[in-house]
């Protein structure tokens, strides 16, 4: 929930479009069911399964309001390696590339703990391939915060109000983000073909 809550909140505020694929939904369902069984001592009685089903429906009703599903069916998109470290990451990568095409001009990230199987880091230390960034869920709320500030500033400028947009370095100070904000801003800058005015 600590990872999901900022994404749901950002989506409700219009600053992020969370995208899942059929594979991710399958994985989440498997994980949540497994966690339910572990929490309930493996209880598979009918009453327990009804409670599990009710909890699953509550979770689904929350995320379905903000998440969109992008197809991950074959043929899959070419990855950064001829032999991916984990073949099951390929459908997720495919969904990310298709999301980038569906939502052009905005940063696209794969938010995952499993950064080691992502593309190699570039000379700036970023994991980016084909304009898709890879980022740890602990770092993603900072990206959302910066993106929300940048988007709001750009919107005010389009409407002719508010002060001129601050440079990225000032934004980093104003938003009191972690020390790696500059790296997060560079990721966003690298992934955005046409950043908002005053970026």
N, C-alpha and C positions, 0 to 999 in steps of 0.2 A: 504493500500500500504506500510505503514511503516513496517508491519510484513511480507508481501509477497516479497518485493524487495530483502531483504537479502537471502531469500530462493531461489528465481529465480537466483540471482547472484551466490550463492554457487553451485547451480546445473550446471550452465553454466561453472563454473570453475572445476567441477568434484568432489567436496567435499561432496555433499549431493545428495540423490536420493529422491525427494519429491514424496510421494504416497498419492493418494486420493482413496476413495471408491465411489461406486454409491450413497450411502447415502450422503456423503459429497458433491458430485457434485450437487445432488438435493437440498441440503440445500443452497449451494452457489448461485445456480441459483435463488432460491426463494428469498434469501436475496437481491441479486443484482437487481432483478426486483422490489421488494418492495422499495428499496432505489431510484431506477429510478422514480417510480411513485411519491414518496414523494417529490423528488427534482423537479419534473415537475408538481407539484400541482394536481396530479391524472389525468393528461391529457391522455386520451385513444384514441385520434384521430389517424387516420391511419399514419399521418406524424410522430407523437410522437412514435408510435410503431416501425416505420421503424428506427428511430434514436436509440431507445432502442435495436433493433435487431443488428444494426451496432456496437453499443458499446459492446454488448455481444460477437459478433464475434471477435472484436479486442482483448478483454480480453481472449477469448478462444485461439486465435492464439498465444498469449504470453505464457500462462501457459501450453498448450499442448506440447510445445517444450521440457519442462523439467519434467512435472509431469507424473507419471505412475499410472494406476488404478489397484488396487488389489481388487479382488472380496470379498464381505462381506456377501454372501448368507448363509442361514442356512444349516447345523446345526452350531450354533455359538460356539465360543470358551468359555470355562469356565472363568468367571471373578473372582475377589477377594472376591465377596460376592454372596451368594445364591440369594439375592434380590437386584439387582443394584438400585441405587438411581434414575437413569434415564434409562429406558429400551432402549431408542434410542441411548444410548452410546454403547450398546453391538455390533452392526454391525461395529462401528468404531474400537472397541477393537479387534474384529475378523479380520478386515483388517490389524491391526498392527501386530498381531501374524503371519498372513500369509505373511506379508512383511518381518518379521524377518526370516522366513523359506526361503523366496525367495532370501534374501540378507544376507546370514550367515556371522557371524564374524564382523559385524559392529554395532555400537550403533543404536537402534531404539527408537524414541521418539514419543509420541502423544503430539502435540503442541496445547494447548488449554487454553483458559481463565478459563474454568470450572474445576479447580483443585479440588474443594471440592467434586466432585463426583468420583474422581479417587481413587486409592488404598490408604490405610492409610500410613502415613509417618513411616519409619522405625526408628531405634534408632539413625541413623545418620541424620534424617530429610529428607530423600529422599523418593519420591513417585515412587517406582519401583515394578513391579510385573511381574513374568515370563520373566525377562530380558528386559522389556519394561519400559522406563521412561516416566514420565509425566512432562511437563515443560510449563511455561507460555510463550506466544509469545514474551513478552518483554525481556525474558532471553535467548531466542533461538539464536539470533545473536552472543552472546558471546560464546555459544557452537560451532557454526559454525566457528568462528574465531580461537578458540583453536584447533578444529579438523583439520582445514586447515593447521595450523602451524605444528601440530604433523604429519599429512600425508605428508607434504612437506619435513619435516626433515627425516622421514622414507624412503621416495623415494630417497633423496640424499644419504642416507647411503647405500641403495640397489645398487645404481649406483657407490658407492665407492667415492663419493665426499662430500665436505662440512664437517663442524665440527661435532663431536659426538653430539647425541641428548642431549638436556638439560633435567634435571629432571623437573617434573611437576611444582614444586615450582618456578623454574627459568622461565619456560615458562609463568607462570602467571604474573611475573614481566615484562618480555620482551614485552608482548602483551598489556600491560596497560589496562587490563580488569577490570570490576567492582570488588568490594570487595568479592563478592560471587563466584569468579572464582574457588576457591578450591572446593567448593561444586559441581560446574558444572563439574570439572575434575573428582571428585569422582563418579559422575553419569556416566560419560563416561567410566571410568575405570570399574565400576560395570557391565556395559552393554556389555563390549567387552570381549569375551572369550579369544581371542588372540590379545592383543593390539600390536601396532607396536613396533619394537625393540627400546629400549631406552625410553619407555613411562615414 
